[in-house]
């Protein structure tokens, strides 16, 4: 059987039967490659299709282009067993596949409008090469309506086939976080919707081979697209509320984190931690806002959350300025060491990080800024455009301020006493991630400021 749009669960009951089906995963980045390896583990023959020759070359050598827990072992094992390969050629991959999974990223343009050009080009390449009976599962995060308009129409125009009749079309968004992608993809419930009942049934059968979580059937594509965006916008708005509360607590002499823990003992209260927000979370509200504008609607709270969260970079600068002022030092000509370059704690991923903007702001105000991150080598940080040194101790020599921008667990074990000896007295410590004890910082002689904790 090769007609994937007619698949049922019994057709994929074991790995031997799955070996009769080939899958192309379009876009082999942070989410696409883990997805590819999970389907390879399940017994499918998988082609990783990516436009970047370097990424393709690395995958075919068994080298993951990024660090992701458990991914390297899965890739090497499936390469050895001949179940996975990578290519830049759509014809080579798609024409031989029964199932195509889209994991293409949607960036924002300079006006913060979604740029679907890469997704559209990928759909065109798929349509030109796919055969009748193919099942296509969209796993990208997109605005509500994009699957049944841009994606469907591009596939139909380039293939000459009709969605629902000649090929299956379903939507099932990725619900995973960098650093634990494989675990999340395996354990989390999967949302899935299809253009018709047959597409939904086939997509469920495929997804059940790689997930232990529930399959949540959604009645239509738009609702499934909206559900994914609502998840992330909820978090984004919640973080903006946390950021607003944190700034209030600083002025009121309150420890926000103590208040958060107490408040969250109420079952219906789910306050988040404050901070500068990087990654895809700040992007997704604009996918929803753009769609709302097309309908003449205004998402006022979402737009306000974006403004509050954007202002956190300026607030971070003000914390540095205040800490240095209490050291009788101006920001201009002060040496500030920023700890963390990743977009979130405990991962090696600079893409989506707001640290470059924070560094630019500090430099614009006259500070001399360097960056340290234990997940990146000296050369990698230099290649990212940062001033740095091989060790944190070397950076701390003569520095005026340590600024913890990313809450890596390793920063919780900093030797503050040793760093304090190396720094220019009096010295400041500004903690945006709440990883250092205020009392410990004070005991080591630092002027301490933290997001959400009032100055003592």
N, C-alpha and C positions, 0 to 999 in steps of 0.2 A: 504493500500500500504506500503510495507516495502523495496522495491528495491530503495535505495537512489541514486544509480548511474544514475537513470533515472528521477530524480526530475526535476520539472519545477516550476517557480514562483507561478503558480496558486495552486500547491499542498501545499504550505506553506503560504497561504494567511492570515490565522489567527492563534491565539495561540492554539485554539482547535485542528486544523489539525496538528500543530507542535508537540503537545503532543503525537502524534502517533509515533514520531521518537526519538530514544535515541542517544545521542552523548557521546563519550569518548574523553576527552582532555588529551593527554599524556604529562606530565610535568606540574606541577601546581605551578610554581614559580611566579615571578614578572609579567609575561605576561600571563601565562597559567590560573591562577586563575581568573583574570579579564575577560578573554575570556569565561571561564566556567560560570561565573555569568551573563554575557551578554546574552548568549544563554539560560540560565535558565530563565532570565527575559522575553525572547522572547517566552517562553512556552515549550521549549524542556526539556526532561529528560536528565540530564547531570551527568556523572560519571567522577570525577577527579582522574586520574591514576598517581600515583607518587611512586617512589621507597623508599622515606623517610617515615618511619612509623610515625615519629613525626609530619611531615607536614600533613599527612593524618588524624592523631588523632586531631590536632588543627582544621582542616577544619570541621571535623564531629562534633566538639564542638561549631562551629560557631565563631571560633577565627581565624582571619587572621594572618599568620605568619610574616607579614610585614605591614607597614602603606601605604595605598593607598587611596586617596580621594574617598569616596563614596563606597568603596568595602565592608567594614564591614556590612553596612546596607543591601546591596544586598545579601551577603552570608547568613546572619541570616534570611532574609525574604524567600529566596528560600529553605533553610533547613526546615523552619517551614511549607512551602507549599509542601514539599516532592519532589521538582524538582531537587535537587542537593545532591550528596553524594561523598565521597572520598574512595579510596581503593588502596592497593598495589598489588592487584591480577589482572593481565591482563585478565585471563579467565573470571573472574567475570564481568569485565567491557566491554571488547571488544566483547566477544561472544554475548552479549545482545544488542550491538549497531548497528545502521544503518550507522552512520557517525563517523569517527575517525579524530581528529585534532591533529597534531604533533606540539608541541611547545618546543622541546628539545634543550637545549643550546649546542653550539659547542665551547669548550675551545681550547686554544693553548697549545701545548706541550712545553718543555724546549727549543726546537729549533725554536719556533714560527711557527710551522706547525699545521694546523687544526687537531684536534683529534675528529674524527667522531665515535669513538667506542660506546659512549652512544647512539647516534642516531641509529647506526646500531643494537645495542641490542634492542632498543625500537621497531624498525621496525620488527625485528625477533619475538618479543613477540606479536606484532599486527598480523603479518602474520600467526602465529601458531593458533590464536584464531578468526580471522575474518571470516565472512561468505560471500558467494557469494552475489553480489549486493551491498556491502559496498562502501561508498564514503570516500576516504581518502584525506584530505586537509593538505598539508605541510605548516606550518606557520613559520618554523625555518629560520634563516638567514644562507644560505649555499653558497658554491661556484657554479658558473654556471656549470651545468652538473650533480650535485650530486643527484637531484631528479630523473632524468631519468637513472642514473647508480646505485649508491649505494642504494638509497631508493627503487626504482622500482625493482631492481634485488633481493634485500633482501626480500621484500614482496612477490615476485613471488616464490622464492626458498622455503620460509618457509610455504607458504599457498598452493602451488600447483595450484594457480589461475593465470590468465593472466590479467595484467593491460590493461584497455580499453575495454576488452571483459567481464571479470568476476567481476572486481571491478573498480571503478572510481578513478582517481588520478589527483589531481590539486595542484597548488602552489599559495599561496597568503601570502606574507610576512607581518609580524607584522610591523606597522608603528606607534609606540607609545613610549612615554617617561615615565620613572618612575616618579610617583607623579601626573601624569595626564593621566594615561593609559586608563581609561574608557572613558574620554572625547575624547582622540585622536582616539581610536578604533571606537568610534561612529561617529565622525565628519569627519575624514580624508577620502580621496578617497582610495579605495582598488584596488590594482593591483591583477589580477588573470589570470592564464593560466592553461590549461588542457592538458592531454596527448592526448585527442581527443575532438571533439566538444561536445559529450555527457557529458564528465567529466567537461568541462568548463561550460556548461549550468547548471548542477547540483550544482556546487560550487557557481556560481553566485546566484542561488536561495537561497542557505543556507546563504551566506554572506549578502544578502539584508535584511535578517530578523534582523540584528544587527547593520547595518550601515546606516547613513543618507547621507554619502558621495557618490560620483560617484563610479561606478565600471569600472575600466580601464582594458579592455580586451587586453591581450598580446598574440601574435600569437604562441608563444612556451614557454616551461618551462625555457630554458636557458636564454632567453631574460628577463623574469620576475625575475629570480634569479640575473641576472646582474644589473637590474634596482635598486633593493634593495641595492646592494653593492655600486653602483655608487652614490646613495644618501648619504650614510655615508662616502664614500671616498672623495666625494666633500667637505663635511664639514671638514673632517680631513685635507685635503690639504689647505683649506681656513684658518683653524686655524693655520697651520704651517706658512702660509704667514703672518698672523696677528702677530704671535710670532716673526717672523723675523723683521717685521716693528716696533714692540714694542721695540725690543732691539736697533734698529737704533735710534728710538726716544729718548730713554734714553741717548744715547751718544750725540745726536744732540740738547738736551735741548728742545724737542718738546713733547707736550701732545698728545699721540697717539689717545686718545678717542675724543679729539676735532677734530683732523684730520679725524677720522673715521666718525663722525657725518656729517662733511662737505662733505666728499667724497661720502657717501652713499645717498646724495641727488640727485646724478646722477642715473637715473633709472637702468643702467646696472652695477652699482657697488654695491657689497654686501659683504663688508669686515666684518669679524667676530671679536669677542673679543678675546684677547690673553689669555693664561693660560695653566696650566698643564692639560692634557687631560686624563680623566679616563672613566670608563664604557666600553661599547661594541664598541664605536667608534674606539679606537686604535686597537681592535682585527680584525675588519672587513677588513681593507686593506690586512691583511695576507691571508684571504680567497681568495681574488682576486689575490694576488701575487703568491700564491701556484698554482692556476689554470693556471696563465700565464706562470709560469715556466714549467708546463707540456706541454705547447704548444710551448716552446722555445722562448717565448716573455719576454721582460723586461719592467716592469712598473717603469720607472726611476723617474718620478715625485712623484709617490706614495711612493717609497722607500726613496726618499730624505725627503719627509714630515715626515716620521717616524723618521728619524735621527734628524731633527730639533725639533720635539715635544719631543723626548726622552731627548734632551739636556736641556729642560726647567727646569728639576730638578736641574741640575748643576747651571743654571742661577739663580734659586731661592736661592740657597745657596750663590751665589756670591752677591746677593742683601743683604742678611743677613750679610754677611761678611763686605760689604762696610758700611752698616748702623752702625754696631758695631764698625768698625774702626773709624768712625766719632764721636763715643762716647768714643774713646780712650780705647776700650776694644777688646781683642782677642775673636775669636769664642770659643776657648778652655776654658772650665769652665764657660762660660756664660750660663745663664738660659734663654732658649727660650720657649715661650708658643705658640704652634701651635693651631690656631682657625679653627676648621673644621675637621671632620673625614669622611664625606660622599664623594661619588664620584662626586656629583654635588650639586649645591645649593638647599636648601629648601626641601630635602628629607632625610629620615633616611635609608641609604643604604651604608654600608661600602664596600661591594663587588665591586671590580673594581676601588676602590679609589687608588690614587698614594700617599696618605698621608703616609702610612707605609714606602714607599721607601724614601720619603723626610725626615721622622724622622730618618731612618737608616743612611742616608747621613750626617745629622747634628750630630748625635751621633758619627759617624766614625771620624768626624772632631773635636771631643772633647766637643761638646755642651751638656748641660744637658737639655733634652727635655721633656716637658709634653704636653698633648693634652686636649682641651676642645671642646665639641660640644653640643649645647642645645638640639639636637634631641636624644642624647644618655644619659642614666643614668651613674652615677659614676661607677656602677658595670659593665655595658655593655662596657664602655671604658677600664676598667681594664681587662675584659675578652678578649678584642681585643689586649691586650698586651701593652697598653699605661700606662705611669705614668700620674696620674691625681689627682684631688681633687674634692670634692663635688660642689664647686663653682668656678667661674672664678676669683672672688676677692681673694680667697685663693691661687690660682695658681699665681696671679699677684704679690703677696707679695715677694719682693726681686728679681723679674724677671728683666732681662736686655732687652728683646726683645719680642714684640708681632708679630707673623707671621700669617697673615690672608691667609689661604690656600684655603678656600671654601667660596664663596660669599653668605652665608645665609642672608636673609633679616634682621634677628635679629641682625646681626653684624653691620648693618647700624645704629642701635640705641645704640651702645656701649657708655657708659659713660666714655669717654677718660680722662676727668679730674679726675674722681674717681680712674681709673686704674693707671694714671700717679702718683698720690700721693702714691700708694702702691708699685710702682716699684723702682728699684735702679737707681738713677740718675747718669749721663744722660741715658735716655732710648730710645730704637729704636722701630719703628713700620714699618713693611714691609707688604705691601698690594699687594698680588698677584691677588686679585679679584676686585680691584677698587671699594671698598665699603665705603672708608673713604675719606673725603675731605682733600686734602693736606694742605690747609690753616688751617683747624680745628686742624689737627694733630700738625702742627707747633705752633699754638696758645697754645696748651696744653704742649708744651715743648718737643715733640718727634722729634728725628732725623727720618725723613720720607723717605722711598723709596717705589716706586710702579712700578709694571710691566708696562712699556709703558710710564712712565712719567719721564722726565729728572730731575735729582737732581738740586734743586735751591741753 
